[in-house]
């Protein structure tokens, strides 16, 4: 970013930028209109009035009966049960084909009338809504019975309310004076024919939609033409504005750069900013890494003011990168013609242009530098610092070429996806072997260089399973660019990233040769990939990119201490003069062969030849050899592992033999040797000063006073009157009493059921030694409400159960529905027919009313699912009853007669008397009918004669508070809802419902009362403020002169 120091330039840039943004906003609004396919009604009407005036006039003046339909469409709300939006005008009415739908319905009704053979004349009448006919037809065809009120009406009443829809359809046209129903149009004509036909109301629905869409397309096309012209004008303005902004920015940059002594930029940036560089008139041009810069980029940067150009680089290393290999100098067919990747520095060097050269190198050990000294740099001198490099640990040679005959894989000669799976496997074993040496774990200690991108992807996939692999951003971008290549995509599939799986915390750098120029590594493993194979599988092939001396120079000059190459020496010598020299140098010093030689750091005489994948892990599993380590550990034991090089001083070896050390009391240590003994945990018995014998750990005996006696004793608590069992060492003053409090509560006079310690916590201390538990934990009231549910509010002396809103499920439940609201919410009783019926009696009232029939004392003749006779009385639900013969042991043990103590097992399953018939309640408890009759006090609701027969209904008795509470199960206080007691429990349910209504109204009145009081207080406050204000004003007026 360039800082704007000149205020005038700053204002100019801001103004130009604002104008550019204004044009961009206009373009955005235009594009929003282009992408919006909707056509406005105004544009469509304008198009029709200009191009199709006759069609538009015909649409606006329809036949009389269609005008009548359109005028009355406001009253037509639904068609076939689906909501329909009103047509705003005749055009929408015409496009929607509403008149055609009406005609279709009319013809269908006429056919139905003809099939029924109706002969009766129809008297014309004035219909208030023509569209209602459609809804009546649909209602006649729909399923009825969903609305209870409508289903209860008699047919005569329904016929009076709703006329016959078939007659109404015919009446519509007769009232308008039409001889009959017009035909339904169903033609499919072409657009040209529709343009010539002005009778639009006789077009079919398909023709109308087709013609309407054609009109809309014509409007869109005309709009697109005008929008294209507008876009061209805006684009021109935008380009002009962009140039003005760029010019203003350049003026600001020039004013700043002229003050600088050195200006740095990339070659691409210099080529783009030629005019800017010309403005600042530089004198000297310095190009770094000039051997990798395209000549065209340097020439573009040579502005007229340049007086001196300095090129720094190596013309013998990598050339500039080209996207097209055909233009490269290395291409044997087209390279000599184009040579686009030949840098200016290389061209000057090839012309014997005098250049200065740095001849002393401080990177490579002599055995590495000899490879390029004998081929490219004959005057290269080694600095003394590279003469003292240590030998590579685990290898017999510091530089070695593995000459193998395993053929390559991949695409054509110029493909970047070539791979060699043998080299990948060998490199993986070699990398892990170096890591096991324990020395090469730094950031750039191990570097794998690949001649091809496909080999990089394959090596990365294999090594990522074991180590952390790091690739260069440039290599990553190339992999992404070649994702469309099926070979590269296959190699990338299954690649494990660093974040997903890393089993060894070591870093290995993987790069292509082209992206490693200017960098170095301690150990370089070079995969050349190209290999024609051997024997029958041998195929004469080229060496591709490897024949480039520049690329070979970079590959061979990156290593500091060790260089290991994998390739086919025969193929390289046949295609490259430079590689011939390199191979000769390697053979001269015995650094080439068909197998690597690995050695052991601790046993130098042990050596193994490795030429197949998987051999290294067998002969050197820990980086050393197969001989036992046998080194003495600091603890005195010997190392149990095989020879390993990763931990020469055994800092991380843990001895797993039993510990031989003892404590001061001669107790043996129970841990392994490598673990710290810590405190002696040997268990021993010891008599404490309190006289109790405890089993303690040895280390606790060092401080007997700190040992806590764990013997259990009974102690009197100091904060209450209770005693408790606790450990001997526990102080009673700190012990929280768990005994039931038992004090009498002031709010309800019940005993407190909370823990004594909890009540002590919230009570005020009475004196230093005891606590007067005057305050207790909150507890629910649990008094029965008027609905028979228990009060759940907190109990207190001020608590009023009448203000509690019961949140239990509502008692209004029957076979027809169940109320979903809480018990205290007013609800409507069920108005369906009462289900209590039998062969002898039928309840005539609604389900929610107290039953108005006599109880039936006969035994039910129904059959249970098990096949036995129902054990209950007539009128009860058989499926809800428990079979005496099939009951389980728990059911047989239930007490069914609370007076006599009779169980279900004592009942005669074939009995007919009320004390032998049973009823199973909704809660699951079972009682005899005689017992439930007594619990529900059924005799108070019915009259009986001298023969104990039910003869008539009795007035239900009132409770103590005027309300009758429903009967409940004596075992669980669940509601008794058996049908026999419908007159009893429904009477109670109605009283509860009445009480709910009264309470709801009372709460509403209280709310209104509070709001009125608030308004009155506000009014009084306003009056008081007004009076005070008037007094102050009056005082000021009287004090004025």
N, C-alpha and C positions, 0 to 999 in steps of 0.2 A: 504494500500500500504506500502511496505517495502522500505526504503531508502537504496540505494546501496552505502555503505561507502568504500568497498574494490575495488580498481580499477581493479585488476586482475579478480575478480569475475564479475565485470561489463562487462569487455571485453568478458569473457567467455559466459555470458548470451546473449550478443548481437550477438556473432558469432553463437551460437546454435539457437537463434531465427531467424537469417537470413537464416540459412540452412533450418529450418522448413518452412519458408515462401516460399523458392525456391521450395520445394517439393509441397507445396499447389498450387503454380502457375502452376506447371506441371500437377497436378491433374485437375485443372480448365481447362487447354487447352485440356486435354484428354476428359473431360466430354463434352466440346463444340463439339469435333469431334464425340462423341457418339450420342449426340442429333441431330446432322446434318445428315439428311437422304440422302442428295445428294451424288451421286457416281461420282467420277472424271472420265473424259474420259480416262485418262491414265490407271487407274485401270481396267476399263471395257475392253479396248483393250488388256491389258495383260491377262485378264481372257479368252477372246475369242480366242486369239492366242494359249493359252495353252489347253483349254477344247474344243473349237469349231473352230478349224482352217478351216475346210471346209466351215462352214457357213460364216466366216469372209472373206475367199477368194471369195466366191460367191457374197457377198455384194460389195466387191471392184472391181469386174469385171462383171457388169450388162450387159444385152442384149444391142445391139447397139442403138436401138431406145430410151431406157431409158437413156443411156449415153448422147445421143443427147439432151434429155430434161434437164438433169442435167447441161450440159455445157451452156445451153441458159437460165437458170433460173434467171440470173442476170437481164435480161430485163423484167421479169414478175413482175410488181409492185403491181397490185391490182387484187383481185379475188372477184367478186360479190360486189364491192364497199368497201371491207375491206382491210386494209393494211396487208400484209403478210411479215414476216421476211424471209430472204433467208436461205436455208439449207446450213450449212457450209461444210458438206461433205456427202458422199454417205450413211453413216449409218443414219444420221439424215433424209436424203431424203427418205430412206427406211422406217424408223419408222413413219414418217409423212404421208406416203402413197401418195405422190404427183403424182406418176405415175398412181396409181389407180384412183385418182380424174380426171386425164387427160383422162383416158380410159372411165370413166363414162360420161364425157362431150362429148367425141367423139361419143359414142354410141347414146346418146340423139340427137346429131345433125344429125346422119345418119338416125335415125327414122323420124325426122322432114323432111329430104330430101325425104325419101321414101313416106311419106304422101302427100307431095306437088307434087309428080310424076315427078321429074326432070329427063330428059333423056339426056340432053346435056353432052357431054364428057368434062372432066376436063383436061386441059393441065398442066402437071407438071411444077413447077417453083421453083426457089430457095427462100425459105422463110427466112427472116432475123431474125424472132423471133417466135418460135413455141408457146411460152406461150401466145403470144398476142391473140391467138384464144380464149382462155378462157375469156379474158376481152372483146373481141368483141361480144361473145355470150351474156355476161351479159349486155353489152351496148345495144344490140339489143332488149333484153327483158325489159330493164328499161324504165321508163317514160321519154320522151324527153320534151323539152320546157323550161327548167330552164335556159339554156344559150341562150341569145338573138342572139348572133352571129351565133351559130350553127342552131338555128331555122330559121334563115333568108336564109340559104343556100338552093339551089335548090336540088331536089332529084338526078339530074344528077351529080352535083358536089360532093354530099355525096357518091354516088356509086363509083365515081372515086377515092376518097380518101380512102375509106374503102371497101375492097373486101368482098364478101359474106362469113361469118364465116363458114357456112356449107361446102362450097367448100374448104376452107382453111384446115379444119380438115382432110378431105379425102386426100387432096394434101400432108399433112404432111407424112402420111404413104406411099403414092405412091412414093414420092421423095426418101424415104429410101428403096424402092424396096420390101416393104411388100405386100403380096397379099390382105390383108384385115386388119381390126382393131382387135387386139388381144382381147380375152375374158377377162371380169372382174372377178378376183378370189373372191369367196364369201364363202369358206369353213370355218368350225369351228372344227379343230382337237385338240386333246389333246396335252399336252406338250411333252409326250413321243413320239408321232408321229412326232411332229415338230422337235425334236432332231434328228430323223433319216432321215429327209428330208432336203437335202442340197440346194434344189432349192428355195431359200428364196424369189426371185422376183415373184414367183407364189403363195406366201402366201397372204391371204386376210388381210385387214387392222386390223381386230380383232386379227388374229393370230400373226401378226407382233407385235402389242402392248403387247399381252400376253407373247410372247417369250422374248421380250426386257425387260419386267418387271421381268420375271424369272431370266434372266441374272443379272439384277441389285440386286435382292434379294440374289443371290448366292454370289455376291461381298460383299454385306453388311454383310452377315453371316460370311464370312471369316475374314472380318475386325473386327467384334465383338469378335471373338475368340482371335485375337491378342491383341485387346484393353482390354479384360478381363485379360489376362496375364499381360499386362503392368500395369493395375490398381492394381492388386494384389501386384506387386513389389513396386509401389508407396505407397500403403497403408502400407506395411511393413516398408518402409523408413520413412513414416510419423510417425508411432507409435514409431519407434526407436528415431526419432528426438524429438517427444513430451516428451518421457521419459528423454532424455538428458536435455531438457529445464527445465522440472520439477525438475530434480536432481540439476541443477545449481541454480534454484530459492530457493530450499530447503536449499542449502548450504549458500546462502545469508541470508535467514530467520534465520537459526541456529546461524549465527555469530551475528545477531542483538538481537535475543531473549535471548542469553546467558548473555547479558549485562543488561536485565530487571529484576527487583525484583518481579514483578507480571505480569502474562500472563493471559489474559481473552479470553475465546472463548465459543462458544455454545457447547452443548454435541454432536451434529451432527458433528461439525467441529473437536472436539477433537477425535471422533471416526475415522474420515477420516485422521487426521494428527498424527496417532499413532507413526509413524517412526520419525516425526519431534519432537514430545514431548519426545520421548526416547532420542533423540540427546541432548536436553537441560537438561535432568535429573532433573526434578522437585522433591522436597521433600514432599510437602504438596498439597493435592487435596481438594478444597473447592467447594461444589455443592450447589447452591442456588435453592430454590423451588424443593428440592430433591424428594418430594412426587409426582411430576408430571413428573419425568424423568424415562424413561424406564431403567430397571436394566441392560439390555445389553449395553446401551450407557455408563453407569457408569463403567461397567466392562471393556469395550473397552478403556476407558480413564486411567485405572490403569496400567501405565507403570511400569516396574520393579523398577525404582528409587523411587517410592512413599513410604514414611515412615508413613504418617498420612493422614487420610481422614476425612473431616468434612462435615456432611450432615445437611443442614438447610431446614426445611419445616414442613408440617403437614401431617402425614400419614392418618389422618381422613378426609382430604379434597379430592379434585378431583384427580383421578388417571391419568396416562398418556393416551393420546388419541390414539385409534387404528382405523384403517380403516375398520377392519372386526370385527363385534360384536360377532361373534362366538368364538373368542379368548379372549373375555373380561371375567373378573371374575364375572360380574353381570349376565352373561348368565346362566340361571338355568340348562341348559342341558350340555353345553360344558365348562362352566366357570371353574368349579373345576378341570377339566383336564388340561387346558392350562394355565390360569391365566397370560397371557402375559402382561396385564396392571398393574400387581402388582409391585410397585416400590421396590427397595432395602430397602428403609427406612420403607415402610409398612411391608415388610417381617421380617425385624429385630424387628419392634415393636410388630408384632404378636408372635414373639419368646421370648417376654419379655426382649429384649435387653435394658439395662439401657439407658435412654435418659433424657436430661434436657428439661424442659417445661417452657414457659413464661405464668404465671398464671394471670396476670393483663391485662384486656382489656380496651381500651380507645375509643371504637367506639360506641357500642350499649347501648341504654338505658336499664335499668334492665328488663323491661317487654319483651324485645327482647332477651337479653342474657339468660334469664331463659329457653328459648326454647331449647338451646343447653347445658346449664348447667345441666339440669335435665336428659339429655339423653347421652351426650358425654363427657363433661368436668366438672366433679363434683367439681373440685378444682378451677374453674374459678372465679376470683374476679373482681368486677367492680371498676374502678377508680372513684374518687370523681367527676371528670369533667363530667361524663355521668349522674350524679344524678340530674343535674339542667337543663336538656333539656326542652324547652317549649313544651306544648301540640300541637298536629297537629291542625292547624286552619281549621275549617269547618267540623271536624269529632268528634264524641263523644268518640271514642276509638283511642288510639295511635297504637294499634296492634289489628287486627281483622281477623278472618277466615270466609269468606262467604261460607257456606256449602250449595251447590245447587245440583239439580238432572237433569241438562241439559246434555244430552249425547254428547259424543265426536264425531268427524268426522275424516275421514282419512283412511290410509292403515292398514297394518297388525300390529302385536304386536311389531315388531322391526322397524317399519317405522318411519322416521323422519318427515313425512308430516302430522302428526296428528294435528287437529285443534279443537277448541271449539268456535263456533260463539257467544254463549251467553256470554262467558267470554270476547271476543273481544269487544262486544258492551258495557258491563259494565265497562271495563277498559277505553274505550274511554270517557265515561261520567265521570268517576272518575278523569282521567287526566285533563279534561277541568275544572272540579270543583276545583281541586287544583290550577290550573293556575288562576282562577277567584279570588282566595284569595289575589292575589297581592304580595305574599311573596315568593312563590316557583318558581322563574323565573331564578334561577342560572343555572350554567352549569350541575351540578349533583344533583339538588334538587329533580327531579322526574326521577326515573329509572324503566322501565318495564322489568321484567325478565320472560323469557318463557322457559318452559321445553322442547319444541320441535321447530325445525326450521320452520316447516309449520305454527305454531302459530305466530312466529316472522314476517313472510312475510305478514300474514293476518292483524296483528295489525299495521304493518307499512303502509300497503295500506290504512287502515281506518284513522289512525292518520295524515297521510301526507296531507289529505284534510283540516286539521284544524291547525296543528302546524308543526314546523320544527322537523323532526325525524332524529336521528343520530344513525347509527348502526356501530358495530365494523368491522374492516377490515377482521377479521377471519370469522365473520358471513356472510359478503358479499361474501367472497370466497366460503363458504359452499353453499350459495344460487346459485352461479354460477355453482358449481360442481354438484348440483342436478337439473339443468335446464332440464335434460332429464327426470326427474321424472314428469309424467303428473300432479300429484297433486300439486307439487311445481310450475310447469309452470303455472297452472291455478291460483294459489294464487298470483304469481308475475305479471300476466297480469293486466294492468290498474294501476299498482303502480305509484303514483305520486312522482317524485323526489323533493328534496328540491328546486332545481333551477327552477322548473316548476310552483309550486303553493304553496304559504305559506300565510295564511291569519292571523296568529297570530305569532308575533315575539317572540316566546318562544321555548326553546329547551327541547326535551324529548328524553332521551337515551333509546334505545330498544336493549336488548342483550339476548342471550341464557345463561342459567345458567353456562354451561361449559366454556364460554368465559368471565366470570365476576369474576373469582377468583382473589383475591388480590385487588379488587376495592370495592368502597362503594358509598352509596347515602343517601341523607337526607330522602327521602320517597321511599320505595321499594314496587312495586306492583307485586306480584308473581302470574303468571298464570300457574297452574299445568296441565291443559288441560284434563287429564285422568278423565273420568266420565262414569259410566255404565248406567246412567239414572235412571228412577223410574217407578213403575207401570208395565203396560204391555210392555213398551218399554225397560225395564231393561234387560240388557244382562250381565251375569257374565264375567268380563274382568279383566286382570291384570293391574298393574300400570306401567309396563315397566321400564324406566330409574329411576322412582321415588323411587323404592325399594332400590336403592343404598344409603347407609348412607352417603357416601362421597358427593354425589351430593346434598342430602338434607341438609347436614351441610353447604355447600357453599350457598345454596339458603336462608337459614334462618339467616345467619350471615352477610349479606351485608348492612342492614339498620342501620342508626344512630338514627333517631327520630321516624319514623313510618314504620310499616310493614303491608301490606294488602294482604291477600292470598285468591285466588279463587280456589275451588276444591271440591271434594267429600270426606268428612271425613270418611264415612263408608268404601269406597273402600280402602283408605289409611291404616286404622287400620286393615283391613282384610289381607293385604299383607305385611306390614312392622311393625316391632317392634318399630323402632325409631319413625315413624309417630304416633304410638299409644301413646307413651310418650308425643309427642308434642301436640296431640289433648287433652289428659288429662290435661296438663298444661293450655291450652287455656280454657277448660271448667271450670277449677277450678277458674279462674279469670274472667269468663263471657266474654271471648273475641272470641266467636264463635257463629254463628247464621245463620239464613236464610236471613238476610237483614242487609245492612249497616245502621248505624244511623248517619245522617249528622245534624249538628247544625249551628246556626248563631253566629258569633263572637260578634255582638252587641246586640243580643237578645238571651242569653243563654238558656232561657226557651223554645225556639222554636226548635223542633226536628222533623225529618221526617225519616221514615223507607223506605229504598230503596232496592228493590230486582228485579226490572225489568229495562231494558234499556229505556231511555227517561224520567224517573221520575225526575231525578235531575234537568233538565232544566225547568221543570214545577214548582217545589217547590223552587228552588234557581237559578233563571235565571242569576243573577249577582254575585253568590257566597255567598249571604247572606240568605235572606228569602223573603217572599211575603209582609211583612210589609213595609210601606213607610219609607224612610230614615229619612226625616223630620229634618235633621241636618241643622243648620244655616250656610249659606255661608258667606265669608268675606264681600260680598256686602250687606248683611242684608236679602236677600231672602232665602227661604228654598229650600233644595235640592229637585228637582222634581222627582228623580228616586226612585225605590224600594231599599230596603236594599242591600247594596253592600259592599263587603269586600276588593275589589282590590284597593280602594283609600280611606283609612280610614280618611285622613285629607283633602279630597276633593281638592287636588292640581290640578287635571285634569278635574274637573267638570266645565263646562261652563254654566253660567246662561244665558238663552235665553229670559228672560223677558225684556220689554222695559226699556231703561235707564231713570232714573228720574233726572239726573243731568242737570244743566243749565250753560250757559256761563256767563261771567261778564256782558253781556248786556241782561241777562234773556232769552236768546233764548233756547228752549228745544233741547236736544240731540236726533238725529234720529237713533242712533245705539242701539244694544242690550246691556244688562248690562255687559256681559263678555268682550265686546270690548272696547278698549281705545277710549275715546271721541275725542282725537286729536284736530285739529283746527275746530272751529265752521264754518260750511259751510252754515249757514242760509243766504238766499239771501235777500238783502235789497237795496233800491235805494239811491244813494248818488251823490251830485253835486260836481264835481271835480273843482280844481282851474281854469281849462281852461274854465269853464262855462257849460260843457256838463254833463248831468245826465246819470250815468251808474248804471247798476245793478251789485253789487259786493257781495262777500261773507263776512260774519261778521269778520273773522280773518284778512281780508285785511285792515279793518279800523284801525288796530293798527299801520299801516305805510302807511299813505295816499300818501306820496311822491313816494312810489313804485308802486302805482296803474297805470296801463297803460290804457289810455282812448281809448275805442274801437269805438268811433263815427267816421263815414266816412266823410272826408273832401277832397276838391280839393286843391292840393298844387303844386306850381311851382318847378320843379326839379332844383337842383343846378348844375348838371353836364351836362345838355343839355337844349334845348329850349322848351322841352315838359312839360306838366302838367299831373298829375295822381291822381286818387282817392285812398286814403289810410287812415289808422287809424290816429286819431289825434295825437297819441303818437309816430308815426313813423317819424324818421328823414329823410327828403328828400335826404340828402347826402348819406344815406345808401340804398336808394330805387333803385332797378334795373329797369330801364325803359323798359317797354314791348311794347312801341309804335314802329311802323315800322320806320326804320332808314331814308329812303328816300333820302339819299345823292347820288349824281351822282358818279358812279363807273368809275375809270380811265381806267379799262381794256375793258369794253364794252359799256360804256356811258349809261348803264341802271341804274334805281334807285335801291338802295340796299333794299332788301326785308327782311333782318334780323332784329332782335330786336335791338333797339338803345343801350340797356345795353350791349349786346354782343359785339357790335362794340366798345363801350367805353372801354371794358376790354382789347381788343387787340390793342387799339390805344395809341399812346403816348400822355401824358398830355400836353395841350397847355399852360395853366396857372393854377393858383390855383383854379379858380372858374368854368372853363368850359373845355370841352374836344373837341379837333378838331378831329372829326372822320375821320382821314385820312386813317386808316386801317380798313378793313371790313372782315367779315367771308368769308371763301371760299364758292364759289357757282358754280354750274355746268354751263358750257358755254351755252348749249341749242341752239346753232346755227345749222341750218340744214347742214348735211353732204352731200356729193355727192350722197349718197344712200337714201336721204330724211329722214333718222333717225336723231334725235337730238344728238348733241355732249354731252357726259357725263363727259368729262374731266373738271378739275378745270379751271375756267376762270382766265386769267392773261394777262398782257400786252405782255408777251413773248409767249403766247399760240398760237399754229398753229393747226387749226382743221385738216389740211391735215395729221398730224402725229398721229391722233387719230384712234385707231383700234376699229371699231364699233363691239360691242358684242351683238347687237340685233339679233333675229332669221333671218336667210337668207331669201331673198325674192323669192328664187327659190323654189316655191311650185306649184304643179299642182295636177291633179287627179291621177297621176301615182306614185309620190313619193314627199317627202319633204326633203330638205337638212337639215342635222342635225348640220352643222357647223355654227359658227358665220357669221354675214353678211360680214365682211371684209376678210374672207377666200376665196380664189379662188375655184370655183366649176364648174362642167360640166353641161351645160344645158341638159334638158331631150330630148332624141332622139326618144321617142315613137311618134306615130301618133297623130296629133293635134285633140283634142276632139270637136272642134267647127264645128259643122255640123248641117244642117237642111234639110228640103225637097227641098230647093232651091239652096243651096251652100254647098260646102265641102272644108275645108282648106287642101291644098295638102302638106304642109310643116311639119317639125318635131314640136313637142310640144314646145320645147324651143326656136324656131325661131319666129320672128314677123309674125303674121298671114298674109297669102297671098290670102285671099278671101274677097269679098265685104260684107258689113253689110247688114242684112236683116231687112227691116222696117215693115214687116208684123207682125201681132199679132200671138203669139204662139197658136196652136190648142190643146196643151196638157191639161190634167186635173189634178188638185191638189188632195191631199189626201182627202180634205174636199168635193170633188165632183164638185167644181166650176172650171170654165175655167181659165187657167193660165193668169195672168195680164201682162206678160212681152212680149218682142219681140221674134221672132222665133230664136232658137239656144241657148237660155239661159237654165240653169238647173231649171226645174219646181219645184223641191223639195226645192230649196233655196229661192223661192219667197214667198211674204206675200200676202195673199188673202185679197182684199179690203172688201169683204162682211163678212169675219170672223175675221177681225182685232179687237184688244181690244182698249180701250179708249186711252191709251198712244200712240199706233201706229197710230190711226186715227188723233191724234193731231200733228204728226210729219210734219215738213215743207218739202215738196217734190219738190218744185220749188222755188229756192233761189231768182229768179228775181221777180216773181209775188207773192211770199209769199203764195202760194197755199199749203194746207195741204192734207194729204191722204184722209181725210173725204170729201174733195171737189172734188175729182177725180171721174169721171163717170166710174163705174166698167165695163161698156159694151163698152167703147170707143175704137177706133181703131187707133187714131192719136198718134204721138210720145209724145205729151204733156199730153196724158191720159194713156199711157203705163208706167209701173214702173219697176224698177230693184232694188232688195234688195241686198245690198253689203255684203261682208263677215263680216264686223264690225256690221251689223244689221241695219244700217241706210237705208232709202228708199228714192229714188229720181225718178223723171220722166226721161224717155229716153232723152227727149229734153234737160233737165238740165245737165245730165251727158255728153251728146255730146258736150255741150258748155264747161264744165269743162275740158274734155279731149282733146278739140280742134280737134275733129275727122275729120273736113274738111281739116286739113293740111296733113292728111295721106291718103286721098282718093280724087279722082277727081269726080265732079258731072257735069251733063249737065244742060242745060237751064231749064229743067223740074224738077230740084232738084232730079234727080235719080243718084245713084252711078254707075259710068261707068268704073272706072279704079283705080289702086293703084297709089299713089303719093310717091315721095321720102320723107322719114321722115325728118322733119326739125331738125336742130342742136340747142342745147341750147346755152346759153351765153358763157359757157366754152367749147363748143364743145361736151358736154355730155347732153343727154336728160334725165331729171328726170321723174320717173314714176308718174302718176297722183295719188292724194290722196283725201280722203273723206274730204269735207269742214268742217264737224262737228268735226271729231276726228283725222284727218290726217292719218287714216288707209289706206292701199293700195286699189286701185280700181282694182279688178281682174275679173270683169265680162267678159265673153267670147267676147262680142261685141267690147271690147276695147283691144283685144289681140294683135293687131298690134301696139298699143300705149304703153301699160305697158310692153310688152315683149321687145320692142325696148329699153326702159329705163333699164330693167333688164340686157340686154346684155351690155349696156354701163357701168352699175355698175360692171358687171363681168369683162369687159375689164379693168376698172379702178383698180379693186382688183388685177388683174394679174400684172398690171404695178406697183402698190404700193408694192406688194410682191417682185417683182424683184428689185425695188428700195431699199427696206429694206435689201435684200440680198447683193446687191452691197455695201451698206453702211457698213454692217457688215464685208464684205471682205476688204473694204477700211481701216476700223479701225484696222483690224488684220495686214494688210500690213504695216500700219504706225507703229504699235507696233514692228513688226519685224525689220523695218528700224531703229527705235530708239535703239533697242537692238544691231543691227549691228554697229551703230555709237558709242554706248557706249563701245562695245568690241574693236573697232578700237582705240578709245581714250585711253582706259586702256592699250592696247598693246603699243601705242606710249609712254605713260608715263613710262611704265615698261622698255622699251628700253632705254629711256633717263636716268633713274636711273642706269641701268646696265652700260650704257656707262660712266656715271659720276664716278661710282665706279672703273671701269677699268682704267680710266685716272688718278684717284687719287692714284692708287696702285703704289708702288715703282718699 
